[in-house]
Amino acid sequence: MQVEAVSLLYCHDSRHNYHSYMKGDMNNQKHAQAVLEQLGLDTASHSALEIPFDFTGCIAHVKVTEHCSDGEVTQITGCFSHNPECQSATLKCLLAVPLHDHVYQVVLEQLEGGASITAIQAHNHEMIEKKQYHGMWDWDPKTANVQYHLLPTDNMTLYCKFSCQLGVDPRKEPQYNIDDWLNPTLPDYCPEIADAIFHYMAQSEAGDCFKVCISTSEMKEAAWKYAHHSQLILDGTFGICTSCLLLFIALAHDEHGKGVPIAFFLFSAPTGNQATHASYNMVILEELISKWKSYLGKHPPTLEPFTPYVTITDTDTKERSALLRVWHSICLLLCKFHLWQCWTNHRKSVLRGKCNEYWKDRVMNALPNLEVQLISTSDHPSALALVSQQHAIFIQMSEDPKADSCLPAKGSIKHLDYLLVQWMPSELWQSWSEWGHIKASALLQIPIKGVILTTNQC
């Protein structure tokens, strides 16, 4: 807190000489608190952070400068006088006892091995019971200045240490760390990471879109082996970190039916977008997928360009449009899970409210049965006829406004209209019906059961 006070004053109030505070002038220290308040520092809220002493605006501190080579002290500066409020301050809560370094050492090894927080906590309890940490045999918790229990309050320090161990500087914003690894002129340049990235665009100015696309040599080999003239899965994931970043993953199925990641497309949401999932467009995806296709075309194992025959996506049309622009003749399928999720959500929304439970249950059973029949259709006119038949039934149920069946029937008619407008156009129907599965089976020359029906299969 004292360092924060000095830095704010030093950066924002050039009219005051920093060394004047070293003289212990209490009037200056009171003015320091006033300046902090003008800068927007809420001193009242600091009690919630479990700081052991009340905030007094005191900037007392000592700065020691020494040589890294031999530790020789070259300078001692600072503000050596406390203000009266600080001198009379009393302890408000117990001081935090630091965690033993050996606990951090063990946890960092576990994190490097991919352990979960639950596994780390369980291992911590086990080692405490067996007294396996350094210094535990003569450790007295009543007098010792270290403790061994890993608490949630230690997570911040833990992840900072782990970040530093991985070469990440937690003091910098993430995009600057990445730029340091990819810039060959900088000391933190990492050739292993740079070799795995086939497209990178830095966020040089506010509003720029940060883009980084990843494919290692093993992923490139897997793309040609498992996705060329075969099936490709494109799955978008949002909210992967605290920054507004979107991640699209390209996957293929190996010979054991397991999902294999073959490319990662990571980019930032444009400024001003409230929802991360709504902050991308077809142009960005087309650009990144085109870059990937060009990258795979460098030193290819065959003379023809990389071409998947079938791609399965979720229900976002932007992904489909981008794929069609890159591969014009690709067969596009929609994920059954996402399709069913869309239909279920809409069905529930139109059947909300008070209505007769008997008739509500009837339409709630009729609509899913219709949807199952639609998915199994291989002829578009027949699919439209199924919707038309059910539509006529619901129209008849809604004719008498006083009947108990009226409200559920009207809600069901809205759902059928939604299916007709949103999902029944011929090209879109082909991507989620049995027609599309038959076409994909013929292109791939495999049985229909071998066609991937959902992105969740990976």
N, C-alpha and C positions, 0 to 999 in steps of 0.2 A: 504494500500500500504506500510506503514512504517513497519507494522508487517511482511508483506511478505518479505521485504528487509532483516530484521533482521534474520528471520528464514532461509532464503536461505544462508546468510552469515554464520550463526551459524552451519548449517548442512554441508555445502560444503567447507568451508574454515577454517579448524581447526587451521591454522597457526596464526590466528589473535584472540587475546583475546577479548571476548565480552565486558569486562568491560573497555577496552581502549576507546570504543566509548562513554562511559559515561563521559569521561573527556572533551568532546566537541572538540576533535582534528579535525579540518576541513580537514586536509589532509587525515585522515582516512575516513572521510565521502565521499570525492571525490573518494577514492579508493573503497569504498563500491559501488558506482555507476558503476565503471569499472568492479568490480566483477559481479554485476548483469548483465551487458551487456555480459560478458563472459559466464554466465549461460544461455543466450538466451532470456533474458527479453527484449521485444521490447518496449522501452519507447516512441517511436514515435506514436505507435498505441493507446495509452491510451486516446488521445483526443476524440476518437470515443466513449468512454464510458461515456462521459459527466462528467468527473471529474472536479470540479470547479477550481482547480489549476493545472498548468503545473507540470509534474513530474521533480523533481530536485535531486532525489537520497537521500533525507534527511531521516534519520532513527530516528528522534526525537520521543520519545514515553515515556509513564509512565506506569509501571506495578504495580498495587496495589493488595496485597494479604491480604485476611481477613478470619476470621473464619466463617464457614457457620452457626454456632450455634448462635453467638451473634453479628456478624459483626465487631468484633475487628480487626483493621488493624495491621498486623504483619510485613509487609515488604513493602517498596516502592523502586522500582528499575527502571532503564530505561536509556534512553539517553536524557538528558535535554537540549541539545543545538541544534539549527537549523543551517543548513549551510547557507551561505550568499544568495544563490539563493532562498532558501525557505523563508527567511526573507523578501526578496524584491518581492516575487511572488504576483501577483494581481489576483483578482477574474475573471475567464474567463466565467463563466456562473452562473446562479442563483443556489443556493443550493436547493437540494430536500427537500420539506417540508414533514415530516413524516405523515403517516396516523394515525388517531386517533385509539386507542386501541379498542374502542367500535365497530368500523367498522369491524375490524378483528374478534372480538367476534361474531358478527352477521353472518359474512360470514362463519366462521368455523362451526357454527350451521347449516347453509344451506348446506354446503358440506357434513356434517355428515348425513343429510337427503337425499342426492343424487341430489341436485339441480345442474343445468347446469350453466356454466359461463354466458350465456345470461340471465337466470332467476336471477342470483345474481346481475348482473349489473342493471337490471330493478328495482329490489328491493332497490338497493343502491340509484338510482335516486329518487325513491318514498319516501324513508326515509329522503333524503335531502330536498325535497320539503316540507315535513310535519314537518321538524326539529325534528325528532324523535331520533336522536343520542344524546348521553350525551354531554353536554356542548355547544349545538348549539345555545341556546337562547341568550347567550352573546358572541358569537363567531364573531370575526372580521377578515375576511380573509386577510386584509391588514397587520395586526400586529400579528396574532396568529401563533404559531409554530406548529400547526397541521392542517390537512385538511381532508375532508370527502369524496372526490370524489375518487372512486376506479379506478385506472388507470392500463393499461397493465403492467407498470413497477412494480406494486405491486404484480404481480402474483408469482414471485419467492419467495418473503417473505411469501406470503399466503400459497403456497404449502409446504414450509419448516415448517411453524407452524402446518399445517394440518398433515404432516408426523409425527411430534413430538407428536401430540395429539393421533395418532394411534399407537404410540410406535415404529415408524421407526426413526432411527438415520440418518438424511440426510448427515452426515459427512462420513458415512461408505458406501462402495459399497453394492449393494442390497443383494448379496449372503451372506455377513457377518451378515446382519440383520436377514435373514432367519435362519442362523445357530444359532444365539443367541436365537431365539424363540424355536428352536427344540432341543437344547442341555440342558438336565435336570440338568447339573452341573453348568450352567450359571445363573446369577441373572435375566436375561430377559426372561427366559424360560416361554413359554405360553402353558399350557396344552390343552387349547381349540383348538389352531392351531395344536398342535402335534397330537391330537386325530383325526383330520380331514385328516391327511396325511398318506397314506398307503405305500408310497415308497419315499425315499429321498436319494439322493447321492450328497454329497457336492463337490464343485469344489475346491479340496485341492491344486491342482497344475495347472499351466498354461497348457492348452491343454485338461484338464479333462472336461468331459461333465457333466454339472449341471443338475440334474433331480429331479423333485418334482411332485408327483401325489396326487391329492386331491379328497376325497370323504367323505362327512359328513355322519353321521348316517342316516339323512333324505334322502340323495342321494342314499345311499346303499339300503334303503327300497324301494325307487322309482325304482331303477334298477331291483330289483326282481319283483316289482309289474307291471311295464310297459314294460320292455325290455326282461324279461325271456320268452322264447317261443313266442316272438313277434318281433317287429322291432327296430333296433338300427341305429342311425345316427352317423357317425364319420366325424367331420368337422374340417379341419385345418385352423388356423388363423395365419398370419405372421405380423410382424411389430407392435406388441402390445405395445411396449415400446422402449426406446432408446437403450436398450441392445439387442443383437442378440439372441432373445428368440423365440421359436416356441411353440404354444399352440394348442393342439388338444382337442376338446370337444366331449364327448360322450353324446348323447341326446336320449330321448325316448318321445313318445307321450302319454299324459294322456288321461283320458276319455273324455275330452273336445276338444281334438285335438291340445292342446297347447304343445310346446316343453318344456321338463323338463331336465335340465342338471343333469347327473348322475355320471360324472367323468371329471376331468381336468388333462391333461397330459402336463406338462410344462418342456421343456428342452432347453439347450443352443446349439447354433450352434457351431460346431467345429471350432477352429481357422484356419484362412486361407481361409474360404469360403467367397466369395464376395457377393453372394445372399443368404439371410436367408432362402428363400423357397426351395433352392436346397441343404441345408446343413443337411439333415437327410437321413437315409436309413431304409430299411425294418427291419434290426436287432434291431435298437433302438425301433421302434414301436412295434415289436413283444415282446420285453422284457417288455415294459411298460403295454401292454394289458394283457400279461400273469400274471404280478404282480396284475393287477386289478382282473382278474379272480380268482386268488388264494385268494385275499382279500375277494371277495364276497363269496368264499367257506368256510370262517370261520363262524361257527354258522349259516348255511343256513336255510331258512324256509322250504326247501324240501330236500330230500335225494339225488337228482340228481344235478350235477354241473350246474352253471349258463350258459345257452345256448340260445342266441338269434337265431331265425330262419332266419331272413332276416336283412341284413345291407346295407345301402345306403351310398356311399362315393362320392367324386368328381372324377375327371378323373385320379388321380395319382395312378399308378399301385403299388407303394410301400405300400400304405394303404391296398389295396386288398390282396397283398401277405402276409402281416403281419396277417390280419384277418383269412386267410385260414390256416395259420400255427397254429393259436390258436384254431379255430373251423373248422375242416376239411370239414364238410358237410354244412357249412353255405351258404345261397343263397345271392350272391352279386349283388347289383343293382348299376348302375351309375346314378348320378344326371342329370336329363334332362337339367337343366339350364347350368351346366358346359359343358355338351356334346354339346349343341347348340352353346355355346360360342366358343368352340374349332373349330367347323366346320365353323362358321361364320368368325372367324379370318383367318383361312386358305383360305377360299373362297375369301376373300378380298385381301389377299396377292398375290394370283396367277392371279387375274384379275386387277392388277394395271397396270398403263401405258396408253399410248394413243392407243385407238382402237375405232372402229365404235360404237357409242352410241346405235344404234338400236340393233346390234348383242350382245353387252355387256348386254343390258337390257334383251334380250331373254335368255341368259345363266344364268343371275343372277336370273331370275324367275324360270328357269328349275331346277337348282340345289337345291334350298330350297324345291321345290315341291317333288323332288326325296327323299330328306332327311326325309321329313314328311312321305312319303310312307315307307321308310326303318324302321322308328321307329315303325310303325304300323304292321310290318310283324311278323308272328309267325312261319315261316318256313324258314330255312336258305337257301336252294337252291332257293326258290322264291326270297329272298332278293338279292342273287347274280345275279339272272336273271335280276332284275330291273336295277342293276348297269351295267350289260353287254349290255342291250338294249340302255341305255342312252349313253354308251361309243361308241357304233356303230354309233349313230347319230352324235356325236361330231367328230368322225374320218372322217365321210363323209363331215362335214362342214369345216374341216381343210385341205382337199386334195389340193385345189387350193391356193397356197401361196399368190396369188395376190388378192384373194377375201377378202372382208371386214370381213367375218365371221371367217377367219383363226386364227387370234390372240386370240379372245375370246374363240374359240373352243379349241385351244391348252392349254390355261389356265385351262379350264374346265376339260380337260383330265388329267392334273396334279392333280386336286382336286379329281377326281374319283380314280386315282391310290392311292392317300393318304387315301381315305376311305377304299379301298380294303386292303391295307397293314396294316394300323393302327387300323381300327375299325371293319373289317369284319371277322377276325378269329372267328370260331364258339363260343368259350367260351366267348369272349368279346362281340360278337353280342348278346348273350343271356342276358347279363347284362343290355343292354340299349333298347332292342326291346320289343315288346309286349309279346314275348315268356317268358321273365323273369318276367314280371308283372303277367302273368297267373300262372307261377310256384309259385311265392310268394303268390298269392291269395290262391292257393291250400294248401300251407304249413300253412298259417295263418288261413285258413278256414274263410275268409272274402271276400266280394265282391272286384273286381279289383279296384273300386274307393276308397277303403280304404287303398290301398297300397301307401306308401309315394313315390313320384316320384322325389322330389327335396329336397336338404338339406335346401333350403330357406323357406320351409314350416314351419320351427320352428321359 
